[in-house]
Amino acid sequence: MQREQTWKWFGEAPLDLLVIGGGIVGAGVARDAAMRGLRVGLVEQHDFAFGTSSRSSRLLHGGLRYLAQGRIGLVREASIEKTIVHRIAPHLAEPLPFLFPTYRGNRHWVLWQLKIGVKVYDFLCRGRNLGQSTWLEPGEVLERMPGLAEAGLNGGVRYYDGLTNDARLVLDTLRSAARSGAGIVNYGRFTEATRTADWECRLEDCLTGNVTRVRSRALVNATGPWAEQVPHSRVKLRLTKGIHLVVSRDRLAVPDSVVMTEDKRILFAIPWGERVILGTTDTDYNGSLDRITADASDVAYVLEIANQFFPRARLTSSDVIGTWAGVRPLIAAPGGKPSDISRSHEIRNPEPGWWDVAGGKLTTYRLMAEQTVDQIARWLQRTRTPRPAFRPCRTADEPLLTPAERAEVSGILPPPFERRVVEHYCANEWAVHLDDVMVRRTSWQYYCRDARQRAEQTADWMGECLGWSEATRAAELHRYEAAVDLAAISGGSAPTDGTMRTG
C-alpha cells in the first residue's frame, strides 16, 4: 500500500493490534502478528530503524561476555536465535569468526577459562553454531592476525558469531510484515490513547499534519529508548551510549573479527567489506534521543584501545571514515556499571490491551516478538466473541524475503550505487527523505568516502521518483547535512555521528 492508502486503511476498521515503534522489536511484532492473521498496523514517528536499530555493532551474537557473567539463559536464547536469523535471512547473517587473544597478567580473561567458555558457547547453540570453536597457540594467533601486539601474548581462542546489517534487518522484516497484510507508516506519531471497549488512538502524520483516529483492540509499545515517554507506558529504562568508528581495511587489515579488552570490557574490530568497524563504548546517557553523537573523547578512547592491540597501525582520528552513535534501552536496575546491566528483555501488560516490550538485544528480536504476540493472541481469544482463530507462529521457519525480493537491494554490504536501487527504496521501502536512503537503507553514508557527492546524485534520483521541486531538493540536502553533521565536530577533531571524510 502507498502511504495515503495506508492512512485510509487504518481508519476503515478496528485493528487487532497497533504497534508503536518501527525499530527491530516493533517490526518483529508486526510481522509475527500479521503472519498469524491479526489485522495489524505499525506507526513510527521517525524513519524505520532511526534509533538503536541502526546504530548497533551489527552482530548476531550470544554474547561471550554475558557467559562470563553467568547469564546462561540469555546466552542460550541469543545463541539459538542467531542460527534462526541465519536460516530465515541468510543474506543478513554471515558467519563471522572471532579471534580472542589472551595475555599474561589479564586476570579478567584467562586462556583456560576461555577454552572452556567457547565450547560451552557452541553447546548452547544446540551444537549448530555458525562455525566450530578452536584453541590457538601464540604463534597460530600471530599467523592469523599479523600486527597484533605480541608482548605477553599466551594464546587465544577462535569462535563464531554472525555479522548482520541492523537497519536492513528491520526493513526486510517490515517488508515481510507488509506482505502478510500489515499496514505500515513511518513519520507518523502516536500522540494519545483512551480505552473504552477498544483503544481509541490519535495518530498524526508528521509530513502533512493530518490526524487519523484509529481503533485498536490491543497496543504494543515497542519504542526502544523512547518507551518511557509514551502515554500509558510503565517502562523504566537505563540508557547507555555506544559509539562505533569506521576505518579503511587497508589501515587495519583484520581477516577475522578481533576481540579487544580493557579490564572486563570487550571491544571489537569487525571486518566489513573494505572497511573495519571499531567499537563499542558503554556509558550512561541522559541527553537528547533525537541527536546522539560520537564525542571526540569517545573516538579517542576506541582508537586508543585499537592501537594497544595493533600498535603498528597507529590509527588517528584522520583515519576515521565515519561514525555512528546510539543508546541501548536497558531495563533499569539500581547501581552497577553500564556493562553490568542485564540485556534481558521484559514484556509487561500493565492494563487491559496494553503491552510494554523493552530491553533485549538485536539478536533476540524474533523471540521477543513471538512471546509478545503469544500473550496478545491469548488475550484476544479470551476477550473477543466469537473467539478468533489465529494461525501458529511461523517466523522461525518462513524466510523474510525471497532471493528475488532482496537481490542487490539488501545485504550486509552497501548495494550498488545505481538509480534503480534508489527507485526501489522510494517505491517499495517507504523512503521519504534523503537520509532515509543514504543512512539506513544503504549505509553509503558510513561506507563511502565520497558520501557527500553520492548524496547529491541520490537527491536527483529521489527527486525524480518523488516529484521534488528544486526547493524541496535543496531542503533535503540541508536536512541530510544536519542529520549526519557533515560540517560540525563534536568536541574535537574527530567526525561526529555519520560524518564522512572525503578524499
Protein Blocks (a to p, Z undefined) as FASTA:
>chain_A
ZZklmmmmmmmpccfbdcedjbfklmmmmmmmmmnopacddddfbdghklmmlmcghiac
eblmlmmnopamlmmmmmmmmmmmmmmmmmloccddddddddehiaklcfklmmmmmmmm
mmmnnopafbdcddddfklmmmmmghiafehpabdcddddddddfklmmmmmmmmmmmno
pacdehiacfbdcddfbccdddddfknopacddddfbdcddehjmmmmpghiabdcdddd
dddddddfkloccfbdcdddehjbccddddehjbccddddddddfbdfkbccddfklmmm
mmmmmmmmmmmnopafklpmbdcdddddddddeehifklpccbdcdddfbghiacdeejj
fklmmmmmmmmmmmmmmmmmmmpccdddddddfklmmcfbdfklmgopacfbdcdddfkl
mmmmmmmnopabfklmmmmmnommmmpmklmmmmmmmmmmmmmmnopafklmmmmmmmmm
mmnommbcehiabdcehiaceZZ
